Amino acid sequence: MTISSAHPETDPKWWKEATIYQIYPASFKDSNNDGWGDMKGIASKLEYIKGLGADAIWISPFYDSPQDDMGYDIANYEKVWPTYGTNDDCFALIEKTHKLGMKFVTDLVINHCSSEHEWFKESRSSKTNPKRDWFFWRPPKGYDAEGIPIPPNNWRSYFGGSAWTFDETTKEFYLRLFCSTQPDLNWENEDCRKAIYESAVGYWLDHGVDGFRIDVGSLYSKVVSLPDAPVIDGNTMWQPSDPFTMNGPRIHEYHQEMNKFMRDRVKDGREIMTVGEMQHASDETKRLYTSASRHELCELFNFSHTDVGTSPLFRQNLIPFGLKDWKVALAELFRYINGTDCWSAVYLENHDQPRSITRFGDDSPKNRVVSGKLLSVLLSALTGTLYVYQGQELGQINFKNWPVEKYEDVEIRNNYKAIKEEHGENSEEMKKF
């Protein structure tokens, strides 16, 4: 890569020129025929991944977890979920990855943890527990005519219904923007942040990881007063919390603090890469996140192109869109870096998205292959670090005509339940869903 003074984004880094292959451990490779993928299974396919031209692997959460959200509900950041193997299996996988000349990137899920994590168990035990303020606890706004407690505000969970869960132990609600067993960590609390850095970040840096994909990295800084969200969706009482939770008032401070922790922790000179799942942001905000001089993130995932054709009120509902809309949205992935010291990430698929051939091409037997090749050429031609999701290299397509009960996905199941309870099984809202 040649450096141009007019284009500091061309400053070479390993992660700028890498192709990163994402592995979803549950479904990638099962080495012992128990129906779940595992660490040894991943290790057995590293040569295959290397042969594809990948420079790094990113593995979705493999930590100890009740698996309410396929590992994104972490009960212990320093332990591998036993079904996937042991910590030693993971350390061996890191070592083999390095021996093959590839980098190892792991998932960092620190907006929330599992309700089975010891931190939350302590926090919920009493109102005076030292870790009470490590999470967001609020009393009910009141009680309805049937004596049911009313949540503190009208925020909607990303997985449907209220973003609050009532806890009988202390008769208060706790905030959880995702499912009821994923309580949000309170980043305003300095002791909480330090514990997150040490357990979720430091432990794995000490064991040789080369980077982190930072889950919902735009959501750590909430507006402290937790006010009601404006009503923009008249079909439900629960409203998107984005104005008060996304790209919040202290978010850049938190990322700079965590980035400094990483740089200080690594003693062997290796450069740690970070890619944040930042959902939606203005170009200016993207530049703040990814400017090399600011030491926040190396690059970020933006949702502009994957959300095209979905309702801004509820991403499971489809709306019309044209090719130009998608082209403009694709440009949002990288246009903000031109002439700056920022960098971008480009992708079409991941564990949260439908298969790109089905979504953006034609998955019929006639056109599946040509659609896959066309999308591959497009992706390779865009500016930014290239990400490939397992199976994308094979041209995999979506499942068809599955009943909702067969989806091992808490977002689908919980939204289905919430729509059914609020509007009914045969409602227009359910048909759109």
Helices and strands as residue ranges (DSSP letters): G 8-10, E 19-23, G 25-27, H 39-44, H 46-52, E 56-59, E 63-64, E 76-80, G 82-84, H 87-99, E 103-108, H 118-125, G 132-134, E 137-138, E 142-143, E 149-150, E 164-167, E 172-175, H 190-196, I 197-202, H 203-206, E 211-214, H 242-245, H 251-265, E 273-277, H 283-290, G 292-294, E 299-301, H 323-331, G 335-337, E 345-346, H 356-360, H 368-381, E 385-389, G 392-394, G 404-406, H 410-423, H 428-432
